[in-house]
């Protein structure tokens, strides 16, 4: 299992308990792990830029509540266009790649 910040480990445990998800259910865990990873990426990039959620929202042309949702581990509505808007506001770019399953790091 990849190490996570305490904040996210607690969030994961809480989510799993509330959702009644069995960690052995690989597909659900894999999807949730990707959601956590994406939320963490957005959060970390915003923090590195020294922006609040409200400031990033203004730069992206949305509301603070939307940024909050995007940084939430249980949010499933990410769109490529929104990620690209966030990346542009943070002077970054979105990078997408396909990785063979046997080469991918599995987050559990």
Residue, then its C-alpha position, 0 to 999 in steps of 0.5 A: x500500500x502506498x503511504x498517504x498523508x494522515x489526513x487522507x488515510x483518515x478520509x479513506x477509512x471514514x469513507x470506506x466505513x460509511x460506504x460499507x466498501x470491502x477493501x477486497x473489492x478491487x474494482x471499487x477500491x481502484x476507482x476510489x484510489x484514483x479519485x483520491x489521487x486526483x483530489x490530492x493532485x488538485x489540492x497539492x497543485x493549488x497549495x504549491x501555487x499559494x492559492x486558496x480555493x476561492x482564488x483558484x476558482x476565480x482564476x478558473x472562472x468557477x465558484x469556490x464550492x466547485x474547487x472544494x468538490x474537485x478536491x474531495x475524494x468522493x467526487x466522481x464528476x471530474x471532466x477533462x475540460x475542467x482539469x485543463x482549466x485548472x491546469x492553465x490557471x496554475x500554469x501547468x498542463x494535464x498529462x494523460x497516459x496509458x499504462x499497462x496494468x502489470x506496470x501500474x502501481x496499484x494503490x491500496 
